[in-house]
Amino acid sequence: MIPSFAVPPKGFGPGSMTQDSEEDLQYLAMPSGVSVYTPHLPELDDVNAARPAIAFLEALRDTMAQWREGQSVMIRPDGLNPANRRIVDDALGEGEVSIVLEDAAGRIEVQETVFAGLWAMRAFSRTAAAGAEPREQVEVAAFPHVVLARAFPAVRAVPDLAASAGEGVVNAPAILTELLDKSATWQAGAVPHVVNLSLLPHTPEDLDMIEHVLGQGTLTILSRGYGNCRITSTATPHVWRVRYFNSMDTLILDTIEVTGIPEVACAAREDLADSAERLGEICTIIAEPAP
């Protein structure tokens, strides 16, 4: 007699699945290609009339090619008529990083162009006359210095930790003591200090206390790529809240960084060199008269 365990069960093994069942299987489509950069060329009706815009773009190209680490160069589009301004805006496009600064002096909106390290900004003053046009300029930098200089309040009294700790607070005092110490001793060039709230045990009351003690800053940064990274300055110098969301807008990583500016918001030196090369290609193409 053959023992039962020596006989394979029915429905298993080669040949056990019918052809019909294989045809019913549905497979997810695999990615078929990778998105790559393709230059966007503004449409020019008259190359000669567009010479001021071309000259402005060439000046941007030269500035980016000569850029060095830590530099910030401002260029204003003064002298360009509306038609040439539209050509410049069309050529620069919009990149993945948007910035808004709002404080007592006014509001600054910054949009990274499609060329990393090249930032277009508009400044609105609260003291300007009604209907006044915003001040516009372009900055070449790893991150716009004009908004970074106003990201934190000049003076702020830190709330008392003991008085801020209410019912339900567990780990917030220890986290805040660490962050406030790093903030007070921060120096330019220091290695970023990161507290990963996603990995630390905490209660909702802990988060409320952390937000209350650190305060709300003036700068908000949104970096769009694979999902979103939202960065906000706190009212505590050099302390940033950095949160990562997936494509479904679900929070997947929540951190607090003590640094000059979170690296995820900055363009690298290689990015600016590549941007200068790509912008140069566009300048060469649009400067050629149509056959």
C-alpha positions as a printed Julia matrix, in Angstrom:
291×3 Matrix{Float64}:
  0.0     0.0     0.0
  1.37    3.43   -0.97
  1.32    5.9     1.95
 -0.91    8.92    1.38
  1.9    11.41    1.83
  3.73    9.95   -1.19
  0.87   10.8    -3.56
  0.83   14.51   -4.58
 -2.48   16.25   -3.84
 -4.78   17.02   -6.73
 -4.52   20.49   -8.25
 -0.77   20.9    -7.67
  2.31   20.43   -9.83
  3.08   20.79  -13.54
  0.03   20.47  -15.79
 -2.45   20.98  -12.95
 -3.52   24.46  -14.13
 -5.73   24.6   -17.21
 -5.09   26.88  -20.15
 -8.3    28.79  -19.42
 -7.14   29.75  -15.93
 -3.86   31.13  -17.33
 -5.74   33.34  -19.75
 -7.74   34.86  -16.88
 -4.62   36.14  -15.11
 -4.25   39.91  -15.2
 -0.8    41.44  -14.89
  0.04   45.01  -13.95
  1.52   47.02  -16.79
  5.23   47.67  -16.33
  6.76   51.11  -16.92
  7.65   51.45  -20.56
  9.94   54.47  -20.47
 11.69   57.12  -18.39
 10.78   60.79  -18.55
 13.74   62.89  -19.7
 14.32   66.59  -20.05
 13.34   68.11  -23.38
 13.95   71.82  -23.97
 10.94   74.07  -24.35
 11.55   76.67  -27.04
  9.5    79.86  -26.97
  7.8    80.75  -30.22
  9.31   83.85  -31.79
  7.56   85.77  -34.53
 10.46   88.17  -34.93
 13.95   87.24  -33.73
 15.18   90.82  -33.95
 12.35   92.08  -31.75
 13.22   89.36  -29.23
 16.91   90.35  -28.95
 16.47   91.91  -25.47
 14.92   88.68  -24.16
 17.68   86.61  -25.74
 20.33   88.88  -24.21
 18.7    88.51  -20.79
 18.68   84.7   -21.1
 22.32   84.76  -22.18
 23.19   86.83  -19.11
 21.49   84.22  -16.93
 23.42   81.48  -18.71
 26.76   83.21  -18.12
 25.96   83.88  -14.46
 25.08   80.24  -13.86
 28.2    79.02  -15.67
 30.37   81.19  -13.38
 28.48   80.42  -10.18
 30.44   79.26   -7.15
 29.32   77.56   -3.95
 27.61   79.95   -1.55
 27.05   82.69   -4.12
 23.79   84.52   -4.7
 23.41   86.74   -7.78
 20.32   88.87   -8.39
 19.29   89.88  -11.91
 16.31   92.14  -12.58
 14.49   92.07  -15.93
 14.47   95.87  -16.16
 14.11   97.26  -19.64
 12.22   94.31  -21.07
  8.89   95.15  -22.65
  5.87   92.9   -21.99
  6.48   90.83  -25.13
 10.07   90.11  -24.17
  9.04   89.37  -20.59
  6.66   86.72  -21.9
  9.46   85.17  -23.97
 11.69   84.96  -20.89
  8.92   83.48  -18.74
  8.1    80.95  -21.46
 11.73   79.87  -21.8
 12.31   79.51  -18.04
  9.09   77.64  -17.25
  8.27   76.25  -13.79
 10.28   73.71  -11.82
  9.45   71.51   -8.84
 10.07   73.89   -5.9
  7.68   76.67   -4.8
  8.32   79.05   -1.9
  6.16   81.56   -0.07
  7.4    83.96    2.6
  4.96   86.13    4.5
  5.94   88.47    7.31
  5.21   91.95    8.6
  7.11   93.55    5.7
  5.17   91.81    2.97
  4.99   88.69    0.86
  7.54   87.07   -1.45
  6.61   84.34   -3.91
  9.42   82.28   -5.42
  9.16   79.66   -8.16
 12.09   77.54   -9.22
 12.39   77.52  -13.01
 12.96   74.35  -15.04
 16.64   75.18  -14.6
 17.69   74.08  -11.1
 19.34   76.91   -9.19
 17.49   79.62  -11.14
 14.67   81.18   -9.1
 12.0    83.64  -10.27
 10.52   85.81   -7.53
  7.89   88.46   -6.97
  7.93   90.7    -3.89
  4.83   92.46   -2.57
  5.34   95.23   -0.02
  2.69   96.01    2.58
  3.62   99.7     2.4
  3.3    99.95   -1.39
  0.47  101.95   -2.87
 -2.68  100.1    -3.82
 -2.38   98.55   -7.26
  1.42   98.85   -7.33
  3.22   96.22   -9.38
  5.28   93.67   -7.45
  9.06   93.85   -7.66
 10.34   91.04   -9.85
 13.81   89.56  -10.13
 15.67   86.34  -10.81
 18.2    84.86   -8.4
 20.98   82.4    -9.18
 21.73   80.41   -6.02
 21.46   76.99   -4.46
 18.53   78.44   -2.51
 17.12   82.0    -2.64
 19.01   84.08   -0.08
 16.41   86.84   -0.17
 13.81   84.66    1.57
 16.25   82.71    3.74
 17.33   85.94    5.43
 13.74   86.48    6.63
 12.78   82.89    7.48
 12.99   83.37   11.26
 11.93   86.23   13.55
 14.75   88.44   14.81
 13.9    88.02   18.48
 11.62   85.53   20.21
 11.18   84.48   23.82
 11.13   80.68   24.16
  8.07   79.42   26.1
  8.75   77.76   29.44
  8.86   73.96   28.92
  7.49   73.1    32.35
  4.56   75.48   31.95
  3.84   74.17   28.43
  3.72   70.51   29.43
  0.1    69.56   29.95
 -1.76   66.3    30.46
 -0.8    63.58   27.99
  2.69   64.98   27.3
  5.34   62.25   27.49
  8.43   62.79   25.33
  8.05   66.38   24.1
 10.19   67.99   26.88
 13.17   65.75   26.09
 12.83   66.32   22.32
 12.52   70.08   22.77
 15.48   70.28   25.12
 17.6    68.61   22.44
 16.31   70.86   19.65
 16.64   74.11   21.59
 20.21   73.24   22.57
 21.15   72.49   18.94
 19.47   75.72   17.82
 21.37   77.83   20.36
 24.76   76.31   19.44
 24.25   76.09   15.66
 27.02   77.45   13.45
 27.2    77.85    9.69
 28.52   74.7     8.04
 27.49   72.44   10.91
 26.19   68.96   10.09
 22.35   68.98   10.1
 20.79   67.59   13.26
 17.66   65.56   12.48
 14.96   64.34   14.85
 12.8    61.69   13.2
  9.35   61.98   14.75
  8.13   59.03   12.68
 10.43   56.7    14.64
 10.06   58.25   18.09
  7.19   57.31   20.4
  4.99   60.33   21.02
  1.43   61.29   21.79
 -0.77   63.87   20.03
 -0.19   66.09   23.05
  3.57   65.79   22.46
  3.17   67.09   18.91
  0.97   69.96   20.11
  3.59   70.99   22.66
  6.45   70.74   20.15
  4.59   72.94   17.67
  3.67   75.45   20.39
  7.21   75.78   21.78
  8.99   75.91   18.42
  6.42   78.34   17.02
  5.48   79.14   13.43
  8.0    80.76   11.09
  7.44   82.81    7.95
  8.68   80.49    5.2
  6.89   77.6     3.48
  8.56   75.43    0.84
  6.92   72.79   -1.34
  9.13   70.46   -3.33
  7.26   68.29   -5.81
  8.86   65.16   -7.19
  7.98   61.59   -6.33
  5.3    62.72   -3.87
  5.66   66.01   -1.98
  8.09   67.38    0.56
  6.7    70.25    2.64
  9.14   72.35    4.62
  8.22   75.11    7.05
 10.44   77.3     9.15
  9.62   77.45   12.83
  9.95   80.56   14.98
 13.07   79.0    16.54
 16.24   79.93   14.64
 17.6    77.25   12.27
 14.83   74.76   13.16
 12.74   73.4    10.27
  9.79   71.01   10.08
 10.3    68.68    7.11
  7.47   66.33    6.12
  7.3    63.89    3.24
  4.02   62.78    1.64
  3.4    60.09   -0.94
  1.38   60.57   -4.13
 -1.81   59.92   -2.13
 -0.91   62.84    0.19
 -0.3    60.45    3.11
  2.4    61.46    5.58
  5.24   58.93    5.33
  8.09   60.74    7.11
  7.94   63.51    9.71
 11.21   65.13   10.79
 12.57   68.26   12.44
 15.94   69.52   11.21
 18.35   71.98   12.79
 20.3    73.38    9.85
 20.81   76.45    7.72
 18.39   75.15    5.1
 17.23   71.53    4.53
 19.29   70.02    1.74
 16.24   68.64   -0.07
 15.23   72.21   -0.99
 18.61   73.17   -2.46
 20.13   72.84   -5.91
 23.54   71.18   -6.06
 26.57   72.68   -7.8
 26.26   70.03  -10.51
 22.63   71.08  -11.04
 23.61   74.68  -11.75
 26.35   73.62  -14.16
 23.85   71.42  -16.01
 21.28   74.23  -16.03
 23.81   76.63  -17.56
 24.52   74.14  -20.33
 20.84   73.52  -21.1
 19.98   77.22  -21.03
 22.88   77.85  -23.39
 21.45   75.35  -25.85
 18.11   77.18  -25.83
 19.8    80.54  -26.34
 21.72   79.2   -29.33
 18.61   77.75  -30.98
 16.28   80.72  -30.55
 18.96   83.24  -31.56
 19.27   81.67  -35.0
 17.04   83.39  -37.57
 14.39   81.18  -39.14
 15.28   79.91  -42.66
